[in-house]
Amino acid sequence: MTEEAIETRVAVQADGTVLVGRLFHDEDSFDYNWMDGDSFREFTTEWDRDAYIEELKDEGVDPRRIFIVDKYDHSAVHYSVANTAPYPDRRWDVAPSGVLVVDRDGEYGWPLDGYTTNDGVHHSAVDNANALLDDYSNWCNGDVYGIVISQYPTIAHYETAEDDGNEGDVIETCWGYIGFDYAVEELEAQIKQPEEATA
């Protein structure tokens, strides 16, 4: 791989081998996959959007599962439940043109009234919908990454290979991590020092 890694983590294992994890920008990410039961559609007019919402209600979809979505478009895009994000200039850069349907048939346990985490923080259904839309926004803006894990026999082999541009023995690759912070967390979870792995 000729592209330079955005982030690199190195861990010397107990047997002396070296694991190296590299984070790359994913230039070829696939279509965004909504969770089972979730869907999102954009419309060019509010009339079409509202007609779609009425269709959903006529089909028996619980209105609490339907969210009108704002699209902020100013060099990058961001989606959020309508009127919940402090976009700078709503007159020019924001259009309430989307509809998000979550857990359409109620099969997947979407918390309509929100939920409270173990630390006592309450997350409303709107918070949850905005988290989905943040993820989708990241994907739309190309904030998608891949992790390549390589192995070297010793630290000396690794240091020499780095100078020569050798990736070592690639033992695992995984692409499609959405959001930089999440991708770095995954990289660090996969490349641990031996004492971290056993702790």
Residue pairs with C-beta under 8 A, 6 or more apart in sequence:
1 24
1 148
1 167
3 24
3 25
5 22
5 23
5 24
5 148
6 23
6 24
6 25
6 145
7 22
7 23
7 184
7 187
8 20
8 21
8 22
8 23
9 20
9 21
9 187
9 188
9 191
10 18
10 19
10 20
10 21
10 158
10 191
11 18
11 19
11 20
11 191
11 192
11 193
11 194
12 18
12 155
12 193
12 194
13 19
13 194
14 194
16 153
16 154
16 155
17 151
17 152
17 153
17 154
18 151
18 152
18 153
18 154
18 155
18 157
18 158
18 168
19 149
19 150
19 151
19 191
20 149
20 150
20 151
20 152
20 158
20 168
20 191
21 147
21 148
21 149
21 150
21 187
21 190
21 191
22 147
22 148
22 149
22 150
23 145
23 146
23 147
23 183
23 184
23 187
24 145
24 146
24 147
24 148
25 142
25 144
25 145
25 146
26 144
26 145
26 146
26 175
26 176
26 177
28 175
29 139
29 142
29 144
29 175
29 176
30 176
32 136
32 139
32 140
34 40
34 132
34 136
35 103
35 108
35 132
36 107
36 108
37 102
37 103
37 104
37 105
37 107
37 108
37 110
38 100
38 101
38 102
38 103
38 104
38 132
39 100
39 101
39 104
40 69
40 79
40 98
40 99
40 100
40 101
40 136
41 52
41 98
41 99
42 71
42 97
42 98
43 49
43 52
43 97
43 98
43 99
44 97
46 96
46 97
49 68
49 96
49 97
49 98
49 99
52 99
53 66
53 68
53 99
56 66
56 99
56 101
57 63
57 66
61 101
61 104
62 106
62 112
64 112
64 125
65 101
65 102
65 103
65 104
65 106
65 110
65 112
66 99
66 100
66 101
67 81
67 82
67 99
67 100
67 101
67 102
67 126
67 129
68 81
68 82
68 96
68 98
68 99
69 79
69 80
69 81
69 82
69 96
69 97
69 98
69 99
69 100
69 133
70 79
70 80
70 81
70 82
70 83
70 84
70 85
70 87
70 94
70 95
70 96
70 97
70 98
71 77
71 78
71 79
71 94
71 95
71 96
71 97
71 98
72 78
72 79
72 80
72 85
72 87
72 93
72 94
73 93
73 94
73 95
74 88
74 89
74 93
76 141
77 137
77 140
77 141
78 85
78 87
78 134
78 137
79 98
79 133
79 134
79 136
79 137
79 140
80 130
80 133
80 134
81 100
81 126
81 129
81 130
81 133
82 96
84 126
84 130
85 130
87 93
87 94
100 129
100 132
100 133
102 110
102 125
102 128
102 129
102 132
103 109
103 110
110 125
110 128
111 123
111 125
111 128
112 125
113 124
113 125
114 122
114 123
114 124
114 125
114 127
114 128
115 122
115 123
116 122
116 123
117 123
134 179
135 178
135 179
138 144
138 178
138 179
139 178
143 178
143 179
143 180
144 175
144 176
144 177
144 178
145 175
145 177
145 180
145 183
146 173
146 174
146 175
146 176
146 177
147 172
147 173
147 174
147 175
147 177
147 183
147 186
147 187
147 190
148 167
148 170
148 172
148 173
149 170
149 171
149 172
149 173
149 190
149 191
150 167
150 168
150 169
150 170
150 171
151 168
151 169
151 171
152 158
152 161
152 168
152 169
157 168
158 168
160 166
161 167
161 168
172 190
177 183
177 186
